[in-house]
Amino acid sequence: MSRIHRSGGRDGFPRLLHAEWTKFRTVPGWVTGLVAAALLVVLFALLAGVSSDQKGAPPVPTGPGGGPVTDSFYFVHRPLAGDGGITVSVSALTSSIPTGPAELRPGGVPWAKAGLIIKDGTRQGSPYAAIMVTGGHGVRMQHGYVNDIAGIPSPVSAASPRRLRLERSGATITGYASADGANWTKVGAVQVSGLGPTAQAGPFVASPPSVHGKSTRGSVSTAVFGDLRVQGRWTGGGWTGDQIGPESPTFAGYPENTSGSFTGSDGRFTVTGAGDIAPAVRETLPTGGTLGEILTGTFTALIAVIVVGSLFVTTEYRTDLIHVTLAASPRRPRVLMAKAIVLGAVTFVTGLAGAAAAIPLGERLARANGVYIFPVAASTELRLQLGIAALLAAASILALSIGTILRHGAGAVTGVIAAVVLPYILMAIPFMPASVSNWLGRVTPAAAFAVQQTLVEHHQVASVYTPSNGYYPLAPWAGLAVLAGYALVSLAVAAVLLHRRDA
């Protein structure tokens, strides 16, 4: 009686854990399966690192914060020495989108931009601040590539022009907007560090690619500026027109038979431009790589841990060892819990080792081949490693639970792969409708792949933000929580069934 009591008490569960751990490590196939999972993560990282060759490609422009940027636009500029300001009226902003070779049609480009900018020279990625009208978002003031301040919301037209003013006082640049030229609204005042004593300033036009379904098309926009006035010490004589960053890898270029230009004088200009001033996203930097892509081996490692997780319990049913296990530990849910803890812990440690080795190796090889890797903070890299390990561990526990429910290895493996891997494959298909991809990324266990996400959506950049491009609908830990929820519910169901039915 006392022996039975001790085995069922607090001292019994550690012994149960030890028994399950001993059982696991003495089966070479299970150990080999998890080691193979870790090695697959590393192997695919090495393949990702060597498979792309971007040597000799133009350098990717980076902004003041160190992130990649799109900094290509048509700039009509003069040097502004020290403090001063510039005022202009914008009476038209029209955009055109290609419909075929050498064919353009008028179209809406919500983030087409026309306005005034003060910039530290014409080098891509240099500090700036700008006030502008846009194709569909009213007046905005932007700086540092990632910062956006809303102003007057209504669109611009010949009947309703917008007057813009940009003033510099030391490192402070202030933007104003007016609908009538008499009443001015301060849109924002920003600090622009790194702005030299003499800056380039003047009107500009940018026209980013237009989103059409699952792809984008280049666009070109034209703006009419009038009543241009300057204050302060402007040097250099007349105005100069330049296309900033014409060879940049983040510049989609002009549609066929179009180019940037400006015409006019005496304070009135017509300016045509393309490109954007914004943070780079996957669509504007398609040749860039991410740490999530370096970790694509997670996909194959997942299959390995699903097989191991399922066999960890179904093998006992196939060999009738389950009768011995349950006879030694009559409290059946505790047996399942011990198996889940052992399996989850071993899978987590193995997955963490694989991810920790894969990221630096794959990244080093990719950079050596000239591939630009979207930068991440050290905390994000740690989250990737922990997230991949947790994803594999949760998937193994889900497989263990389904194996307990079905008591059949092949059925459990097939079911879990269909639940986790198949949705991931569908999400990765580029032509899958965004609504379907995002739905799969929210409600299926494949939502956990959000832990691989390192790219950030930017509201001021219209783009294709779908899982196939590295943008997931849920935050990383929220996506992992979906898979964990499936695993926990399945584990609870398995515990109930294990308790109620015959072994």
N, C-alpha and C positions, 0 to 999 in steps of 0.2 A: 504493500500500500504506500509506504513512504517513498519507494523508488518511483512508482507511477506518479506520485505527487510532485516529486522533484523534476521529473522529465517534462511535466506539464507546466511547471512554474517558470519563474523568470530565468533560471539557469538553463532551461530546456531549449529556448529559442537560439541562443548563441551556438549550442551544440548542433542544432538543426541547420543553422547557417553554415557551420563548418562541414557538416555532412554533405550539403548541397555543393559547397565549394570543392570538396574532395572529389565528389562525383563528376563535377564539370572538368576539373583539371586533369583527371585521369582518362578522359576520352580524347585521344589525339585529334580526331576529326573536328571536334568543337573548338579546341584551342587553335588548330590550324585555320579554321574558318574565320575566327576573329583576327588572327594575325594577318591573314590574307586581306581582310577588310581594310586594316590600317595600311597595308602595303599598296592596295589599290588606290587609296587616297593620295599617297605619295607618288605612285607611278603616273597617275593622270595629271598630277601637278607638273611633273617633269615633262610629260608630253605636251602639255599646254605651254610650258615655257619655251620649248624648242620648235613648236609647230608654226609660229608666226615670225616672220622676218620683216621688220620695219626699218632696217638699217638704211641710212641715207634719207629717210623721210624728213620733211621740214619739222622743226621743233614745235611742240605744242605750247601755245602761249599760256602763261599762268598769271593770275591776278595777285594783288597784294596779299591775299590770304594763303597763297600757295596752291590753290586749286586751279584746274584747267578752265579756260574761259574762251568764249567766242568774242573776238574783238576785231571785227571787220565791218567797215561802213564807209560811206562817202563823206568826206570831211572838207568843208570850205573854211580855211583857217588863216589866222594871222597871229604873230607873237604878241602876247600881253605881258608887259614888263611890270611886275608888282601888282598892286591892287587896281581894280577897275571893274567894268561891267559891260554888258551887251544886252540890247533889247531888240526884239523882232516881232513881227506879226506873221502868223501862219494862216493862210486863207484856203489852203487845199492840201489834201494828202490822199493820193489815189494809188492803188496797187494793181498789179497784173500778175497772173499765174499762167504758166505754160499748160496748154492742152495737147500739145504734140510738137514735133520738130518745127521750130521757127514759128509756132503759133501761140499767141497770148490772148487771154481774155481778162476783162476786169474782174477782180475778185476781192473778197474780204480777207485781210491779213490782220487779225486783231492786235498783234504786237508789232506792226510796222511803226516806225518811230521817225519823227521829224522835229527838230528843236535846236537847242543850243547846248554846247558842251565846252567845258574847260578841262584840258587834259595835259598831263606832263609829257609833252611832245607827241610824236606819232608812233612811238614804239608800242607794239601790242602788249597788253597787260599792264600798262602804266596807269597810275592813279588818275581818277577823273571824277567829275560830277556833271550831271546833265539834267536839263529840264526839257520836256518834250510833250507833243501831242502824239496820241497813238491811234491806230486804226479802229480799235474797239474798246479801249479802256480809259478814255479821257486823257486828261493831263496827268503826267507822272514825273516825279523827280527820282533819279536813280544814281547810285554811286557804288564804288567798290565791286561792281558786277553782280552782287547778290542782294543789294539793298534797294528797296522799291517803296516809294511814298506816293499815295494817291492824292490827286488834286481835283480840279474841276472835272466832273464826270461826263459831260455832254460832248458829242463829237464836233469836229471842226468842219466848216464849210465856208464858201465865199460869202454867204449871208450871215454867218456866225463865226468870224475868225477868232483865233486865240492869240493873245499877246503874251509873250514870254520874256522874262528877264532873268539873267544870271549874273550875280555879283560876287567878286572875290575880295576878301579882306584877310590877308595872311593865309592861314590854313583853313579858314571858314569860307564855304561857298553857300550862298543863299539863293534859292529859286523862288520866283514869283510868277503868277499867272493872272490874266485879266480878260474878261469878256468884252470890255468896252474901252479899254485904254485909260480909264479914269480911276476905276476902283480896282486895286490890286490885292490879291490874296497871297500871303506867304505860304508856299507849299512845304518848304523845309529848309533848314540850315544844317549843313553837315561839315564835319571835320575831315579833310582830305590830307592825310599825312603823306609825305614824300613828294608833294607838289613843288617843283623847283621855283626859283625866283622869277623865271620867265616861262610862261605856259603857252600852249597853243589853244586858241579859242575861236569859236565861230559856229555857223549853222552846220547841221549834219542830217543825213537820212540813212536809215537802216531798214532792211526788209527781210526778216527771217523766213525760213522755209514755212510753207503752209501745210497744215496737217490734213491729209485726205485718207480717212479710214486707217489702215495699218501702215501707211507710208507718208512721206512728206515730199513736197515739190518746192523747188526753188521759186522765189518770187522777186519782183523788182517794184520799187515804189518811187513816186515823184511827189515832191512838195513844192509849194510856191511860198516864198518868203518875201515880205515887204517891210518897208519902214525900218530898216536895220540901222541902229544907232549904237555908238560905242562911247564909253567913258573911261578915262584913265590914259595910260601911256601905251599906245599900240605902235608897234614898229614893223619894219619889213615891207612897207609900201602897200601894194595891192593884195587882194585875196588870192589864195592858192587852193586849188581843188585836188585832192588825192584820195585814192581808194586805199584805206588802211587794211593791211593784212591780205593782199590779193593771193598770196601763195600759202596761206595758213591752212593746216589740215582741218581746222574747225570752220572754214568758210566754204559754203556749198557752191559759190560762184554765181554768175549771172545767167539767167536764161539765154538761150541761143539768140544771137543778133541783138543783144542789149548790152549796155555798159554803163558805168557810172559817169556822171557829167554834171556840170553846172554852167548856166548861162545867165547873162544879165549884168547890171551894174547900178550905180547910184542907189544902193540900198535895197535893190529888188533882185532876187535870184530865183531861178527854177533849178532844183537839184534833184537828180535821180541817183538812187543808191540801192545796194543790197547788203545782206549780212546782218549782223546783230551785235549788240553789246550786252553780254549776259554770261552767266555761268554756263560752261559746256555741259551738255547731257549726252546720253549714249547716241542719240540720233545725229547730233552735230559732231561727234567724235567716234565714228563707227570703228575706227582702227584701234581705239584704246582698249585696254583690258582691265579687268577687275579681279580682286582677290576671290570673289565668288566663283569666277570662271576657272581660276586656278584650282578651286576645290570641287570641280565637277566629278572627281572620283567618288564623291559622297554618294552619287547615284548608284554606282556599281557596288560600293561597300554596303549600301543599304540592302541589296539583295542578299549579300553574304550573311549579314547579321539576322535577317529575317529567317533564313534557312536554319541558322544555328539556334535562334530563339525558339523556333517551332520544334526542332528535333530535341531540344533540351527536355521537353515533356512527352512528346509523342513517341520517342524511342522507348520510354518506360512502358507506355501502353502496348507497343508492338512486341516487346520482349517479356511482358507481364511483370516487369520489375516494379511497376506501380503498386502491386499488392504488397510487396515487401516494404516499400517506402511508407505506405499508409498504415501498415500494421505497426511499424516502428514509431509512427507519429500519428495517432488517431485523430488529432485535431487538424483536419484536412486543409482548411483555409490557411493555417500557419505554414503548412508545407508549400503551398502555392506562393505565399508571401516570401518565404525564404528563397525559393527559386527566383522570384522576380528581383529581389534585392541582389542576389549573387550575379544573376545575368546582367541586370542593369549596371551594376558597379563595374564588372569586368568589361562590358562593352563600352562604358563611358571612358574608362582609363585607356583602353586600346584606341578608341576613336580620338581621344585628346592627343595621344602620342602621334597618331597619324597626321592630324591636322597641324599640330605644332611643327612637325618636320616638313610638311608639304608647303606651307605658306612661304617660308623664307627661301626654300629651294626653287620653287616654281617662279616666285617673283624675281629672284636673282637671274634666272635663265631668261625670263621674258625681257627684263631690262637690258640684258646683254645683247639681245637680238633687236634692240631698238624699239620695243613695244612700250608705249606709255601706259602706266598703270594708274588708274584713278586713285589718288592718295586717300588714306584713311588714318585716323588717330590711333595711337597705341591701344586705347581702350576698345576701339572698334575691332582691331585685330584680335584682341583677347576675347571679345564677344563672339567673333567668328569661330575661334578654336573651341570655346566652351559650348557654343551653340551646335556645332557639328557633332561634338561628342554627345550632347544631350539628345539631339535628333536620333542618332544611331541607337542610343540606350532606350529611348521611348519606343522606337520601332521594334526593338528586340522584345520588349515587354508586351507590346501589342501582339507580336507573333506568338509569344509564350501563352498569352491569354486565349487567342483564337485556337492554338493547338490544343489547349485544355478543353475548350468547348467542343471542338470537332473530333478530337482524339485521333486525328489522321494527319500525318505530316504533309503529304502532297496537297491535300485540300487546304490546310492552314497556310502553307507557303503561297499557293495560288491566290487565296483570298486576300492575304495581306499585301502581296505585290500588286494585285488589282486595285486595292484601296489606296496605296501610297504611291507606288511607282507609276501606274498608268495615268493618274491625274497630272503628275509632274511632266510626263511626256507630252500630254495634250497641252499643258500650259506653255511648254517650250516651243510649240509649233508657231512660227511667226505669223502665219495667215489665220490662226484661230481668232474668232471674234473677241474683242477686248472684254465684252460683257461675260462671255463664257470663261475666258481665262481668269478673270478676276473673281468670278463665282467659285471656280474650282480652288482658287487660292485663298478663299475665305472659309469654306465649309468642309473641304475634304482633308484627310490627314496630310496631304501634300502641302498644305499651308505652312508646315514646319520648314519648308525650304526657304522661307523668308529670313531665316537666320543667316543665309548667305548674302543677303542684300547689303551692299555698300553704297549704292547710288542714291541720290536724294532728288526728289521731285522739286521743281521750282515753279511757283505759280506764274511767274513772268516769262516763262519759256513754254510755248506751245509745242508739244512733242508727243511721241507714242510711248506712254508710260504703262507698259504691260510686263508681265513676268518674263516673256521671251526676250525683252530688252533689259532685264535685270531689276525691274521695279515691281514690287509685290504689293497687293492691296492691304496687307496687314503689317504692322510693325514686327520686327524680328521675334521678340519674345512672345508677342500675341499669337503669331503664327505657330510657334513651338507649343504654345498652350493648347492649340486646337488638337495637335497630335497627342499631347499628354492627356487631354480629356478623353479622346478615343481609347487610349491605352488604359486609363484608370477605370472607365466604364466597363470595358471588356474584361479587365481583371476582376472587377466586382461580380460580373455575371459568371465568369469562370469559377470564382470562389463559391458562389451559391450552388452552381451545378455540381461542382466537385463534392460539396457537402451532402447534396441530396441523392445523388445517383450512385449506383454501384461502380466500383473501379473497373 
